[in-house]
Amino acid sequence: MRVVCGMSGGVDSSVAALLLREAGHDVVGLFMRNGVSTLRPRTSHKSCCSVVDATDARRVAAAIGIPFYAANLKEDFDRLIGTFAAEYARGRTPNPCVLCNRDLKFGRVLEWAEGMDADAVATGHYARVERLPNGRWAVRRGADAAKDQSYTLAQLSQEQLSRTLLPLGRMTKPEVRDIARRAGLPVADKPESMEICFVPDDDYGRVVRERMPEAFRPGEIRDVHGRLVGRHEGTPLYTIGQRHGLRVSLGRPAYVVDILPQSNTVVVGFDEDTLVEGLVASAMTWAAVPEPQEEVRCGAQIRYHHRPAPATARVDGEGRVEVRFGEPQRAVTPGQALALYDGDVVLGGGWIDSAVRVPAAL
């Protein structure tokens, strides 16, 4: 097949391109330029999509003998950054990587691939894409549990999944680095990408302030009983479950329990106050199964490093999903992605709109 492989300049996507080339595919390397410039020097923690990354990706493509292109997606990333800032201004905590995968890496890049008569798009994600006995395409967890990225791919459509290749899905990170070293790839020992690509300094507040300065208004911090316990400089600086940087004293560790942008209030409480019984999510994309007509038992993952919690999920009359956990879960955060699993298979994914709280909280 002719395959467009997204190359970020890191070891994972580089090895993915190498493996595809060795398998006999006609591989084309593609680097996504996000238009974000930074003077940040090379450090032990790297973000992707920088000038250094573009150079590394080009060097790898030359080393393995494949053509290489750089696509200017500045306008697409600009919209993504705008959504990121708007979500924080609404008191939500966005997950831009899920949006980037859905709309850019397997959206705009797939469009670009079609223009080159390519059959598929490939990346270095640690996950698997398989066609199930029911004829539907689905994402499965990667073999490396510590690196599994199926959660970030839970919102891909059937069309996208049908044209997706993930060569690293059955491999571990050490195996990938070993392949890169044996092949002499110049990125074999390159550090991991740690930050969001358009926030290379890891200062989310700065990005939101640049886009939506009006969202930063001083306001009140109140406890779950309504008592005034402190002041804040803007709700976008907080997220549900946050413990550090609150500058309040409740007698024991305090956590952000809720964010109320309408009244410009941050609500804090104790660890137990962050527990919720369930959630409501919307904009669901169903993968392994069509939209369920009945309640389904599943594992619900509410953030990237969260272990899926046993739960039941039911679709209401408007396409929203109501999830109830078997045991209360901490810090369900509006704006974050939801992924529902049957074992290691992604049933579907959407966006968390609200939490269903334990009666004792708030």
KOLTOR-347559 format. One line per 5 residues: number of its first residue (from 1); their letters; for each residue x, y, z of N, C-alpha, C. Coordinates in steps of 0.1 Angstrom, whole numbers. Example, Ala and Ser with C-alpha at 12.3 -4.5 7.8 and 13.67 -1.06 7.14 Angstrom:
# KOLTOR-347559
1 = AS = 132,-57,78,123,-45,78,132,-33,78  128,-22,71,137,-11,71,129,0,79
***
This chain:
# KOLTOR-347559
1 = MRVVC = 8,-12,0,0,0,0,9,12,0  3,23,-5,9,36,-3,4,42,10  13,45,19,10,49,33,17,63,36  9,72,41,14,85,46,17,83,61  29,84,65,32,82,79,35,96,86
6 = GMSGG = 27,99,96,30,111,103,42,110,111  52,119,108,65,118,115,67,131,123  68,129,136,69,141,146,84,144,149  93,135,144,107,137,148,111,130,160  102,122,166,105,114,177,108,99,173
11 = VDSSV = 112,91,183,116,78,180,104,69,176  92,71,181,81,63,179,76,64,164  74,76,159,69,77,146,80,73,136  93,75,140,104,72,131,104,57,129  103,49,140,103,35,139,91,30,131
16 = AALLL = 79,36,133,67,33,126,70,34,111  76,45,107,79,46,92,89,36,88  99,33,96,109,23,92,102,9,91  94,5,100,87,-8,99,78,-9,87  71,1,84,63,1,72,71,0,59
21 = REAGH = 82,7,59,91,6,47,97,-8,46  101,-14,57,107,-27,57,96,-38,53  83,-35,56,73,-44,52,69,-43,37  76,-34,30,74,-33,16,64,-22,11  58,-14,20,49,-4,17,56,8,10
26 = DVVGL = 49,15,2,53,28,-4,50,39,6  60,43,14,58,52,25,62,66,22  54,75,26,57,90,25,57,96,39  67,102,43,68,109,56,62,123,56  54,126,66,47,139,66,49,145,80
31 = FMRNG = 54,157,81,56,165,93,45,176,94  38,177,105,28,187,107,34,200,113  35,211,106,39,224,111,28,230,118  30,234,131,18,240,139,19,255,139  30,261,134,31,276,134,35,282,147
36 = VSTLR = 37,274,157,41,279,170,56,280,171  62,292,173,76,293,174,80,295,188  92,290,191,97,291,205,112,292,205  118,299,214,132,300,215,137,290,226  129,282,231,132,273,241,143,263,236
41 = PRTSH = 154,262,244,165,253,240,162,239,241  170,230,236,168,216,237,170,212,252  160,205,258,161,201,272,158,186,273  157,181,285,154,167,287,139,164,285  131,175,285,116,174,282,113,181,270
46 = KSCCS = 109,174,259,107,180,246,93,180,242  89,191,235,76,191,229,77,187,214  67,182,208,68,179,194,65,191,185  67,189,172,64,199,162,73,212,162  85,211,168,94,222,168,103,222,155
51 = VVDAT = 111,232,153,120,233,142,130,221,143  135,219,155,144,208,158,137,194,154  125,193,157,117,180,154,116,179,139  113,190,132,111,189,118,125,184,111  136,190,116,149,186,111,151,171,114
56 = DARRV = 148,166,126,150,152,130,142,143,121  129,147,118,121,139,110,126,138,96  131,149,91,137,149,77,149,140,76  157,140,87,169,132,87,166,117,88  156,114,95,151,100,96,146,95,82
61 = AAAIG = 138,104,76,132,100,63,143,97,53  154,106,53,165,104,44,172,91,47  174,88,60,181,76,65,174,63,60  161,63,60,154,51,56,149,51,42  152,62,35,149,62,21,135,64,16
66 = IPFYA = 128,74,23,114,77,19,113,92,16  104,96,7,102,110,5,96,116,18  98,129,19,94,136,31,88,150,27  77,153,34,70,166,32,67,172,46  66,185,46,61,192,58,48,200,54
71 = ANLKE = 37,197,61,25,203,58,22,215,68  19,226,62,16,238,70,2,238,75  0,234,88,-13,233,94,-15,244,105  -9,255,102,-9,267,112,-24,271,114  -32,272,104,-46,277,106,-54,266,114
76 = DFDRL = -51,254,111,-58,243,119,-54,243,133  -41,245,136,-37,245,150,-42,258,157  -43,269,149,-48,281,155,-62,279,160  -70,272,152,-84,269,157,-84,260,169  -75,250,169,-73,241,180,-70,249,193
81 = IGTFA = -60,258,191,-56,266,203,-68,275,208  -75,280,198,-87,288,202,-97,280,210  -100,268,206,-109,259,213,-103,256,227  -90,254,228,-83,251,241,-86,263,250  -84,275,246,-85,287,254,-100,289,258
86 = AEYAR = -109,287,249,-123,289,252,-128,279,262  -123,267,262,-127,257,271,-123,261,285  -111,265,287,-106,270,300,-115,281,305  -118,290,296,-126,302,299,-140,298,304  -145,286,300,-158,281,303,-158,273,316
91 = GRTPN = -146,272,322,-145,264,335,-142,250,332  -139,246,320,-136,232,316,-121,230,314  -117,218,314,-103,214,312,-102,206,299  -97,212,289,-97,205,276,-86,195,274  -88,186,264,-78,176,260,-74,178,246
96 = PCVLC = -65,187,242,-62,190,228,-56,179,221  -50,169,227,-44,158,220,-54,149,213  -65,147,220,-76,140,215,-82,147,202  -84,160,203,-89,168,192,-79,167,180  -66,168,184,-56,168,173,-56,155,166
101 = NRDLK = -57,144,173,-58,131,167,-70,130,157  -81,134,162,-94,132,155,-94,142,143  -91,154,145,-93,164,134,-80,167,125  -68,165,131,-56,168,123,-49,155,119  -44,147,128,-36,136,124,-43,126,116
106 = FGRVL = -56,124,119,-64,114,112,-76,121,105  -75,134,104,-84,143,97,-78,150,85  -71,161,88,-65,168,77,-54,160,70  -46,152,78,-36,144,72,-42,134,63  -53,128,66,-60,118,58,-65,125,45
111 = EWAEG = -69,137,46,-73,145,34,-61,147,25  -50,150,31,-37,152,24,-33,139,17  -35,128,24,-31,115,19,-39,111,7  -52,114,7,-61,112,-4,-56,119,-16  -51,131,-15,-46,139,-26,-34,132,-32
116 = MDADA = -27,124,-25,-15,117,-29,-19,102,-33  -32,99,-34,-36,86,-38,-30,75,-28  -29,79,-15,-25,70,-5,-36,61,0  -33,49,4,-44,40,9,-46,42,24  -36,47,32,-38,47,46,-29,58,52
121 = VATGH = -32,61,65,-23,70,73,-18,62,85  -6,64,88,1,57,99,7,66,109  8,62,122,14,70,132,22,61,141  29,67,151,36,59,161,28,57,174  15,57,174,7,55,186,9,41,191
126 = YARVE = 8,39,204,9,26,210,-6,22,212  -12,16,202,-25,11,202,-27,2,189  -38,-5,189,-40,-13,177,-54,-10,171  -55,-11,158,-67,-10,151,-70,-23,144  -82,-28,147,-86,-41,141,-100,-41,136
131 = RLPNG = -103,-50,127,-117,-51,122,-123,-63,130  -134,-60,137,-141,-70,145,-150,-80,137  -153,-91,143,-162,-101,137,-176,-94,132  -180,-84,139,-192,-77,135,-191,-67,123  -178,-67,118,-176,-59,106,-172,-45,109
136 = RWAVR = -172,-41,122,-168,-27,126,-153,-26,129  -148,-14,127,-134,-12,131,-134,-7,145  -123,-10,152,-122,-6,166,-107,-5,170  -105,3,180,-92,5,186,-91,-4,198  -79,-11,199,-76,-19,211,-64,-13,218
141 = RGADA = -63,-16,230,-51,-12,238,-38,-17,232  -28,-9,234,-15,-14,229,-9,-24,239  1,-32,234,7,-42,242,15,-36,254  20,-24,252,27,-18,263,18,-10,272  14,-16,283,3,-10,291,8,4,296
146 = AKDQS = 21,6,298,26,19,303,25,30,293  25,26,280,25,36,269,11,36,261  2,28,265,-10,26,257,-17,40,255  -21,42,242,-27,55,238,-40,54,232  -47,42,234,-60,40,228,-70,50,233
151 = YTLAQ = -69,55,245,-78,66,250,-78,78,242  -66,82,236,-66,94,228,-71,92,214  -74,79,210,-79,76,197,-94,72,198  -100,73,209,-114,68,211,-124,75,203  -121,86,197,-131,94,190,-129,93,175
156 = LSQEQ = -121,84,170,-119,83,156,-131,76,150  -135,80,138,-147,74,131,-144,61,124  -154,54,120,-152,42,112,-144,44,100  -146,55,93,-139,58,81,-124,61,84  -121,68,95,-108,70,98,-101,57,103
161 = LSRTL = -107,49,111,-101,37,116,-98,27,104  -107,27,94,-105,18,83,-93,21,75  -88,33,76,-76,37,69,-64,41,78  -64,34,89,-53,37,99,-44,25,101  -31,28,102,-22,17,105,-14,22,117
166 = LPLGR = -12,13,127,-4,16,139,6,5,141  18,6,135,28,-4,135,33,-8,149  32,1,159,38,-1,172,28,-8,182  16,-11,178,6,-15,187,9,-28,195  17,-36,189,21,-49,196,35,-48,202
171 = MTKPE = 40,-36,203,54,-35,208,55,-27,220  66,-28,227,69,-20,239,79,-9,236  79,1,244,89,12,242,103,7,241  108,-1,250,122,-6,249,124,-13,236  115,-21,231,116,-28,218,118,-17,207
176 = VRDIA = 110,-7,207,110,4,197,124,10,197  129,14,209,142,20,209,153,11,204  152,-2,207,162,-12,203,162,-12,187  150,-12,181,149,-12,167,156,0,161  153,12,167,159,24,163,174,24,164
181 = RRAGL = 179,19,175,194,18,176,200,9,166  194,-3,164,200,-12,154,200,-7,140  190,1,137,189,7,124,197,20,123  203,24,134,211,36,134,204,49,132  191,49,136,183,61,134,188,72,144
186 = PVADK = 189,85,139,195,95,147,187,99,159  174,94,160,166,98,172,164,87,181  172,76,180,170,64,189,169,67,204  177,77,208,177,80,223,172,94,225  164,99,216,158,112,218,148,112,230
191 = PESME = 147,122,239,138,122,250,123,122,245  115,118,254,100,117,252,95,132,250  84,133,242,76,145,242,68,146,254  69,157,262,62,157,274,51,168,274  53,179,268,43,190,268,34,190,256
196 = ICFVP = 23,197,257,14,199,246,22,207,236  21,204,223,30,210,213,30,225,212  18,230,214,17,245,213,18,252,226  22,245,237,26,250,250,40,245,254  50,249,246,63,243,248,69,247,262
201 = DDDYG = 64,258,268,70,262,281,61,256,292  51,248,289,42,242,299,34,252,307  32,264,302,25,274,309,11,276,302  1,268,306,-12,268,300,-18,282,302  -17,287,314,-23,300,317,-19,311,307
206 = RVVRE = -6,311,303,-1,321,294,-9,320,281  -11,308,275,-17,306,263,-32,311,264  -39,307,274,-53,312,276,-53,327,277  -44,332,285,-44,347,287,-42,354,274  -33,349,265,-31,356,253,-43,356,244
211 = RMPEA = -51,345,245,-63,344,236,-75,350,242  -77,349,255,-89,353,262,-86,360,275  -79,372,274,-76,379,287,-88,382,295  -99,384,289,-111,387,297,-116,376,307  -110,364,305,-114,353,314,-107,354,327
216 = FRPGE = -97,362,328,-89,363,340,-93,375,349  -103,372,357,-109,382,366,-107,377,380  -102,385,389,-101,381,403,-114,377,409  -115,367,417,-127,362,422,-125,355,435  -136,348,440,-136,342,453,-133,327,452
221 = IRDVH = -127,322,463,-126,308,465,-134,304,477  -144,296,475,-153,292,486,-152,277,489  -155,273,501,-155,258,504,-169,253,500  -170,240,502,-183,233,497,-195,237,505  -193,244,516,-204,249,524,-207,264,521
226 = GRLVG = -200,270,512,-202,283,508,-194,294,515  -185,290,524,-177,299,532,-166,305,523  -163,318,524,-152,324,517,-139,320,524  -130,314,516,-117,309,522,-105,315,514  -107,322,504,-96,328,497,-100,335,484
231 = RHEGT = -90,340,477,-92,347,464,-84,340,453  -88,342,441,-81,337,429,-79,348,419  -70,346,409,-67,355,399,-73,352,385  -82,342,385,-88,337,373,-91,323,373  -104,319,369,-107,305,370,-100,296,360
236 = PLYTI = -94,302,348,-87,293,339,-74,287,346  -70,292,357,-58,287,364,-60,275,372  -73,270,372,-76,259,381,-83,247,373  -82,235,378,-88,224,372,-94,215,384  -104,207,381,-110,199,391,-100,189,396
241 = GQRHG = -99,187,409,-89,178,415,-76,184,418  -74,197,414,-61,203,417,-59,205,432  -47,203,436,-43,204,450,-33,215,453  -23,216,444,-12,226,446,-16,240,441  -10,250,448,-12,263,443,-25,270,447
246 = LRVSL = -33,264,456,-46,269,460,-45,281,470  -35,280,478,-32,291,488,-45,293,497  -50,282,502,-61,283,512,-58,273,523  -64,276,534,-61,267,546,-75,262,551  -76,249,550,-88,242,555,-86,233,567
251 = GRPAY = -73,233,571,-70,224,582,-63,211,578  -66,207,565,-60,195,559,-60,198,544  -53,190,536,-52,193,522,-65,196,515  -65,207,507,-77,211,500,-75,208,485  -87,205,478,-87,202,464,-98,210,457
256 = VVDIL = -96,213,444,-106,220,437,-117,210,434  -129,213,438,-141,205,437,-150,209,425  -150,222,423,-159,227,412,-154,241,407  -157,244,395,-153,257,389,-166,263,384  -170,275,388,-182,281,385,-179,294,377
261 = PQSNT = -177,294,364,-174,306,357,-184,317,357  -197,312,358,-208,322,358,-207,332,370  -203,327,382,-201,335,393,-186,338,396  -177,333,387,-163,335,388,-158,330,402  -163,318,405,-160,312,418,-153,298,416
266 = VVVGF = -142,296,425,-136,283,426,-140,277,439  -145,264,438,-150,257,450,-140,247,454  -136,247,467,-126,237,472,-132,229,483  -126,218,485,-130,209,496,-119,199,499  -123,188,505,-113,177,509,-114,167,498
271 = DEDTL = -105,157,499,-103,146,490,-117,139,487  -124,136,498,-137,129,496,-147,138,489  -145,151,489,-155,159,482,-153,159,467  -142,153,462,-140,152,448,-146,139,442  -152,131,451,-158,118,446,-171,121,439
276 = VEGLV = -173,114,428,-186,115,421,-191,101,417  -204,100,416,-211,87,413,-211,84,398  -210,94,390,-212,92,376,-209,105,368  -213,105,355,-211,116,347,-220,116,335  -221,127,328,-228,128,316,-219,133,305
281 = ASAMT = -219,126,294,-210,130,283,-218,132,270  -212,139,261,-219,142,248,-209,140,236  -214,142,224,-206,141,212,-199,128,211  -206,117,214,-200,104,214,-198,99,200  -187,92,198,-184,85,186,-183,70,190
286 = WAAVP = -191,62,184,-192,48,187,-183,40,177  -175,31,182,-165,24,174,-168,9,173  -166,2,183,-167,-13,183,-182,-17,181  -191,-8,185,-205,-12,184,-213,1,179  -224,-1,173,-233,10,170,-238,16,183
291 = EPQEE = -244,28,182,-249,34,194,-259,24,202  -255,21,214,-263,11,221,-278,16,224  -287,6,223,-301,9,225,-305,6,240  -296,-2,246,-298,-6,260,-286,-2,269  -287,-3,282,-276,-1,291,-265,-11,288
296 = VRCGA = -253,-7,289,-241,-16,287,-232,-15,298  -226,-26,302,-216,-27,312,-202,-24,305  -194,-16,311,-181,-12,305,-171,-8,315  -159,-4,310,-150,3,318,-149,17,313  -150,27,322,-150,41,319,-137,48,323
301 = QIRYH = -130,53,313,-117,60,315,-120,75,314  -116,82,324,-120,96,324,-109,106,322  -96,101,322,-85,109,318,-74,100,314  -63,105,309,-53,97,302,-47,87,311  -43,90,324,-37,81,333,-46,74,343
306 = HRPAP = -59,74,339,-69,68,348,-71,54,345  -72,45,355,-75,31,352,-90,30,351  -95,25,340,-109,24,337,-117,18,349  -128,25,353,-136,21,364,-148,13,359  -151,2,365,-163,-6,362,-175,4,362
311 = ATARV = -184,3,352,-195,12,351,-206,7,342  -217,14,342,-227,11,332,-230,24,325  -233,23,312,-235,34,303,-249,33,296  -256,44,296,-269,44,289,-270,57,280  -274,55,268,-276,66,259,-290,72,261
316 = DGEGR = -291,85,263,-305,91,265,-311,94,252  -322,101,252,-329,103,239,-322,114,230  -312,121,236,-306,131,228,-291,127,224  -288,115,226,-275,110,222,-264,112,232  -268,118,244,-258,119,255,-257,106,262
321 = VEVRF = -246,104,269,-243,91,276,-243,94,291  -251,87,298,-251,88,313,-243,76,318  -232,78,325,-224,68,331,-225,67,346  -227,55,351,-227,54,366,-216,44,370  -207,48,379,-196,40,383,-200,30,393
326 = GEPQR = -193,18,394,-196,8,404,-192,14,418  -181,21,418,-176,28,430,-173,43,426  -175,52,436,-173,66,433,-158,69,428  -157,78,418,-144,81,412,-141,96,416  -128,98,416,-123,112,420,-121,121,407
331 = AVTPG = -125,133,409,-121,144,400,-126,141,386  -138,138,384,-144,138,370,-144,153,365  -138,155,354,-135,169,349,-142,172,336  -152,181,336,-158,186,324,-148,191,314  -149,187,302,-140,191,291,-130,180,288
336 = QALAL = -128,171,297,-119,159,294,-126,149,286  -118,141,279,-124,130,271,-128,118,279  -138,112,275,-143,99,280,-141,88,270  -136,77,275,-134,65,266,-141,53,274  -150,46,267,-156,34,272,-150,22,266
341 = YDGDV = -147,12,275,-140,0,270,-149,-13,273  -147,-23,265,-151,-37,268,-138,-44,268  -132,-47,280,-119,-53,281,-109,-43,275  -102,-47,264,-92,-38,258,-97,-32,246  -110,-33,243,-115,-28,230,-123,-15,234
346 = VLGGG = -121,-4,226,-128,8,227,-142,7,222  -152,9,230,-165,9,225,-169,23,219  -164,33,225,-166,47,220,-160,57,228  -161,69,224,-155,81,231,-163,93,229  -162,102,239,-169,115,238,-163,125,248
351 = WIDSA = -171,135,251,-166,146,260,-174,147,273  -168,148,284,-175,149,297,-181,163,298  -194,163,301,-201,176,303,-203,179,317  -206,169,325,-208,172,339,-207,160,348  -205,162,361,-203,151,370,-216,149,378
356 = VRVPA = -219,136,382,-230,133,390,-224,131,404  -226,140,413,-219,140,426,-225,131,437  -216,126,445,-220,118,457,-228,128,465  -239,124,471,-248,133,478,-242,141,489  -231,136,496,-225,143,507,-217,155,502
361 = AL = -213,155,489,-205,166,484,-214,176,478  -210,189,480,-218,200,475,-233,198,478
***
